[in-house]
């Protein structure tokens, strides 16, 4: 029987299928990686995606959140850059333009004292957004620190601190904020403090629950074993690992703060003229709701602005909650 001898090394043509010439895919699930696995070759594992990239992909898949992000960006430009382009006098009244209809001179008409409604919508949006963001920042910051300290200390200190929170939550917030608005002069800074004085209570309960779950982790307990203080454990380990919950709660807090400010303004307890907010504009327009003539430009613009901004922040908060949820990222 004739025997065939293998050709000498190096005589095989390139690409004949030998091990040095096999192209291994970057992922084990690809076609090249499957062939290499069947041939018994060692395939390098796929490089996992980073947490930030996975979170961004989850957020980008949420179409309502992307639309909400676009609405918020548009409102910020409209309220803060709009007055630089569309300049109006929002300090001095103009009785000759009282309740004028929309025209080329006044795109959304004028209100009952002659203020241009479009320009006033921009100025009112500045107040609503500034107060909403500032109140959310103050309430989330204080509520996060309070809840983290309470949950980490535990025991009698935790019970005492949480009883304070329970007592505050037992009070009707809208009634107390109305009383505070009557007592104090409702400037934008005062409105920030009035809204934040109650909103931090719910934030602290949420962060306390996160802290109770995190303080039993090994890396937190090892800090205490190695002599680290409680402040270091809270600042360096507890809060960074709860950052997802904090950011999501902050987006919801902005929407709730804008709604509460609009409610106070609707009741006439918001910022005082010539300053304004969307709730105050809506309240002024409702005085002409029963009129024989339709003054739609006094009601619909501020109402639509409140609805769009609050819904947009809620959509963004829902998407951020999904993005920070690691179980939804592993797909």
Buried (B, 14 or more C-beta within 10 A) or exposed (E): EEEEEEEEEEEBEEEEEEEEEEEBBEBBEBEBBBBBBEEEEEBEEEEEEEEEEBBEEBBEEBEBBBBBBEBBEEBBEBBBEBBEEEEBEBEEBBEEBEBBEBEEEBEBBBBBBBBBBBBBBBBBBBBBBBBBBBBBBBBBBBBBBBBBBBBBBEEEEBEEBBEEBEEBEEEEBEEBBBEBBEEEEBEBEBBBBBBBBBBBBBBBBBBBBBBBEBBEEEEBEEBEEEEBEEEEBBEBBBBEBBEBBBBBBBBBBBBBBBBBBBBBBBBEBBBEEBBBBBBBBBBBBBEBEEEEEEBBBBBEBBBEBBEBBBBBBBBBBBBBBBBBBEEBBEE
